[in-house]
Amino acid sequence: MKMHNADQNCGIAQAALVLGDWWNVLVLREVARGHTRFDALAAELGLSRKVLTERLGRLVAQGVLRRSLYQRRPVRYEYVLTDAGAATLPLLVAMQDWGDRWVLGDGSLTATADEEGAEHARVHALVGTRLPDDLALPGTHGPELPLVAPGARATVLFTYPGTGIEWDPSLRGAAGCTLENRLFRDARAEFEAADVAVRGVSTQLVHEQEEFARAEEVTHPLLSDAAHQLSAALRLPTFRGAGRLRLKRLVLVVDEARVVRHVRFPVTDVPHAVEESLRLGAATIRQ
């Protein structure tokens, strides 16, 4: 592609060389979702082997993906994000947020969702899907905590916009994060008796989560998705509030094999969602 001289020093123009291609963006979307092997990528994208090979080669050459050998006979590679590739995740999530609001939606800023909308359909389609194996997040219990608690019957993952924030009263669905964490905290004994683990996830920084956990005596792990790894992997709905992209409130019940068994979204009744997540987690059949 011939570029104007001014574009050589323009970060937007240079980024467009990588992200301005439809298939490049969708390949990165699928790799972020955990589809790292050639056949899986071809199946998800519906691409011919020739076109996929070309796009993967470009992304490797541009330093966004790297090939990792997983089989020697015959030789097979998987494609994983480099540091530069991982840095595109916030861009992908921001693109999704813009598309959800301005293309698939009516432009309204909201922390919840309509049951007839694209976000609702996308989140509920997670039932039956498996979380990426190597996805772990930093949080109040250490630098890398697995999303699914080892040995537990089920893990409840609940996402929330953020604690300790004065939300605009007109922003539907944002308030109630502190209440939600308190309710999960207060039900700790019931969840432990049912062998159901609990993890809260927000895009807040770890030190913000730690301050809140100390103040509220929250014992369940709070995980930071500030780098948008989980948001990109599951294509979770977001909204922009108080200066950053934030996760909309939802609940996933995941079994010990990392398969999503139940989804609650949108969450409009927080106490009921906590009670229901305990019931669904306790009813999850061990693998």
Summary of the structure (lengths in Angstrom):
residues: 287
radius of gyration: 19.9
end to end distance: 52.4
largest distance: 65.8
contacts: 905
relative contact order: 0.14
helix: 41%
strand: 21%
